[in-house]
Amino acid sequence: MQRRDVVKLGAGLTAAAGTVIGTAGTAHAETETAEVTDVHSAARAIKRVWDRQTGNAGGTWQGTVTLFDGGTAVTAVDQDSTSVQTAASMNKLGIALGVLDKVDRGELSLDDRITLTADIILTGSGFYFHQGAYGDEITVANVLVAMLLVSDNTSVRLCGLVCPPAEINETLAAKGFTDTRVIPNPANPNRMWLGDTTTSESADLMHRLALGELLSADSTRFFLGVLSGLSGYHDGFRREMSSAERSRIAMKYGADDANRNESGIVLGTDGSPLLAYSFMAQFEDHWDNYGATHPAVQAHAKMGRRFFDIANSAGLGSVTALFDPQDHGTGTSGL
């Protein structure tokens, strides 16, 4: 799970230093975009960015980046993509998939209620633990939004009450995922640890979700709408982007101890998938830094800006889309 129990003074003091030397990065970006003429040149440009940024960050990396030109998929990055690693909060995608598949089967509803009790609270990432007073009757929809948008840890236990880990793993297996699994807690059949995944399967999950292959149209729109929400995580892939650009990226981040992970799908303005990505990295240091200054997270941000621009420059074709990013737009209402 993503843990942010440790907050140290001065953690953000180095952030400004990364902005001082921007000339070389700008030149790289302009050259990469200028060289892109089709999906294959885009894939080569993305691979160069990947090699440069992961090399600069250090650590051990696994990665999958795939471009989509209509029905054609072109691999840009495939680095140890089938290596099974600690998923951290990235496996909240699999939990949500299990819950929403149960909704699609008619065995659960988004407006079903779950009682938030003090004994189920987990600290770290999220917000439920901040309440201090409990007894809330909250909907399944509320729990899923908390889990996917702000990576709330308590929400994992709440999901287990309506969709136990054994059932989640059965759903993942039925949908063709062989390595993405949560780990059931033998002491309680409704509780789980977040388990393992690979970048290959995580990227594939995001792509198939965007195509509407994993869930009903309604559940797909709900899922993608939350993952692309503008109140979500922005330290990584979406950091150097406008609100309109961020709304075109559905993603999930995960961090725990040495692991820094992120998976997502870049959508065209019409909602069709352009690029799927999944990054996993392990470090011997920086364990207590869950912020934007972590080397892996800084690499995610630099790659995100470059990958987004390259994918847009490639003139990739579209497929029929179920999700319109404009429906989850950038405006604010009066308070």
N, C-alpha and C positions, 0 to 999 in steps of 0.2 A: 504493500500500500504506500501511497505517497504520504510521507511523514514530514511535518513541519513543526515538530515540538521544540526544536532548538532555533532560537533567533539570536544572532550575535550582533552587537553594535559594530557599525562600520562595514557591514556586509556589502553595502552598495557603493563604497567609496571608490572602487576601481572601475565602475561602469563608464565614467566619463573618459577614462584613458583610451578606451576602445574606439572613441569617435575622433581622436586626434589625427590618426593616420588613415585618412579616407581616400587619398588620391589613387593609390595602387588598386584598391578595391573597386573604385569607380571605373578605372581603366579596364580591369578584368570584366566587369559587368557589361560595359559597352561593347567590348570585343566579343564576348560570348553571345550577346543578343544579336549583334550584326551578322554573326556567322550562321545563325539559325535560318534555314530555308524550308525545312520539312521535319517530320517526326524523327528521322534518323540523325540528322545533324543536331537536333534538340537533345537527343539521348546522349550523344557524344559530349555536348557542352555540359550537360548535367553531371556526367561522370567526372569531368575535369574539376568541376566545383566540389563534388563529393570528395575526391582524392585530396584536394587542397585543404578543405576545411576540416576534415577528420584528421588529416595529418597534423595540422596546426593545433588541434584540440588535445591530441594525445589520447590515451586510453585504448581500450579494445572495442571495436565496433562491429556490429552486424547491420546490414541495410538492404532494403528493397525499394527501388523507385521504378515505376512503370508508367509510360506514356500511352495514351489512347487516342488513336485517330480513327473515329468511327468504330468499326468492329475490329480494327487492328491494334494489337498490343505490342509495344516495343519496350524491351527491358533497357533501362539506362544504368541501373545499379543492381548488382546481385553479389553481395559480400556476406558470405557465411549466412545466407538467408534462411537456411533450414536448421541452424544451430538453436537448440532449445535453451532459452534463458528465462530468468526471473521476469515475469510480466509486470510486476508492481501494478499500479492502478490502470495500466492499459487493458488488463483483463476485465475491467468494468464494462468494456464493450461486449464481451462474451456473456456477462451476467445480464446486461440489458437485452441482449439478443434472446436469451432464454426466457426472460419475463415477457417480452413482447410476442414471442412465438406462442406462449401460453395464452396471451390475450387473443391472438389470431385464431387459436383453436377454440375459443369461446369458454375456456376454463377459468378465466380471470378477466377483470375489467379495469381500465385505467382509473375509474372512479371508486373502486373497492377501497375500503378504509383499513389502515393499519394503525395500531396504537403505539405511540412513541413513549416508551417507558425508560426509567433511569437505568435499569440494569442492562439495557442493550446499547448504551452510548459508548462510542469509541472517540478518542481524541485524535489530534493530528490534523489531517486535511478535512475541510468542510466547515459546517456551521452549526449543526444540531447540538454539538457539545457545548456551544457557547450559551445556550438558553438557560441552563441551570435549573429550570422548572419544566416538568414534563407531564405527560398525560394527553398530549395532542392526538387527535384523530386525523391522520393525514392520508391522502390518496396515494395509490400506486403511482400515478402520474407525478405527484410531488416528489416521491422518493427517487424516481428515475431522473428527474430534472436535477435534483441535488447530487446524485451520483455522477451524472455525465457532465454537468456544467461546471460544478465546483469540486468534483471528485470527493464528495463527502464519504468518509469511511463508515460512519454509522449506517448509511444507506445500504451498504453491502449486507449487513445483518438483517435489515428490514426486508430486502429483497429475498433473503433466505427463508423468511417466514412464509412467503407466498410461492416461492419457486426454489426448493432446496437444491443444494449443490449437485447432488446425484442427477437431478432432472436437468440442470443446466448443462452438465457434461454430456448427458444423453442427447440433448438438442444440438450441441456443438458437433458431436459425432455424426448425427443424422444429416447435418448440413455439410459434411465433408471435411471438417477440421480434425486432424489427427493428433496435433501436438498442443493445441490451445485447450487448457483445462484449468479449472479451479481445483483446490484440494479440500475435500470434505474434512471437517473436524470430527474425529471419531467420538468425541465426548458429547457432541450435539449435532444431530442430523440436519439441522437448519442453519448451521454456521460453517464458514469456509475460510480458507486462505486463498489469496489471489492466484497462486500457482504460476504456470509457465505458458510461454507462447514462442513463436518465431516471427521474424519480420515478414517472411513470405506469407504466412497465414494471416497476420494482422493487416497487411496491405490488401490481401485478397478479400478479407472481410469487408473492408471499407469500399472496395470497388464493387463487389457484389451487392452490398447494401445500396449504393448509389444507383445501380442498375435495377433495383427492385426485385432481386432474385432471392433474397433471404426472408422477407416479410411481406405482409400485405401492403398495399399502397398507403393506407392510412398510417400504419405503424412505421413504414419507411419515412414518410414525411415528418412524423413526430420525432423519430430518432435523429434524422439529419438536421432537423430544425434546432434541436437542443445542442448537438455537437457543433453547429456553426454559430451558436448564440454569441452575441457581442459582449455578454457579461462573463464569458468563460476565460480560459487560460490564454494569455498573450505573450508570455515570456519567450516562447520558442519560435516555431515556424512562422507564426503570424505577427511577430513583434514589429517588424519594419514595414507595416502595411496600413493603408487607410481602413476606415470602417467598412466601406463598400467592398474592398478586397478581402478583408477578414470574413465577411459574410459569405464568401464563395469557398471557404475552406471549412470542412467538417473534420474535427480532430479530437484526439484524446491523448493526454500526457500521463506518464507514470514515473514515479521516482521512489526509490527505497534504498538506503545505504549506498552501495557502489553503483547502482543502476540508474540510468537516465534514459527514458524511452518516450517515443512519440510516434503516433500513426495518424494518417489523415488522407483525405481525398480533396483534390483541387477541382472545383467545378467551373464550367464555362458560365457565361452570363445567362445562358438558357437552362442551367442546371445539369448539363451533361458532364460526365466525368472526363477530365483532361489528364490528370496525373494522380496516381496513388503512391503514397510513401509510407515507410515504416523505418524508424531508426531505433536501435538499441545500443547502449554503450555501458561499459563497466570501467570504473576508475579505482586506483589504489588510494587516492586521496580525494579531497573535496566532498567527503561523505555528508558532512553537516550543512553543506550549502545547497539549499533547495530553491535558490533564487536565480535571477537572470544572469548573474555573473559566473555561474558554473561554466567551465569550458565547453562541455557538451551542449548546454543550452544556448550559449553564444554561437556555437556552430550551427545549431538548429535554426537560429534566427537568420544567420547569413545565408544558409542554404535555402531557407524559405523564400527570402526576397529574390534570390537568383532563379530558383526553380520556377517560381510563379511567373516571372518575366519571360523566361525561356519558353515555358509552356504556352503563354499567350502569344509569343512571337512566332510560334511554329505553325499557326493557322490550322490547328487540329480540327477535324470534323466532329460532328455531334451525333449522338444517338437519341432516341426518345427518352426524355427525362421525366422523373416523377416529382422532382423537387425543384422549386423555383427560389433561388436565393433572394430575389426581390421581395418575396413574401415575409422574409425575416429581416427587414431592412434596418436602416441606420438611424432612423428618426427617433425623436423623444417626444413624449406627450407632456402637456402641462401638469405641473404638480400643485 
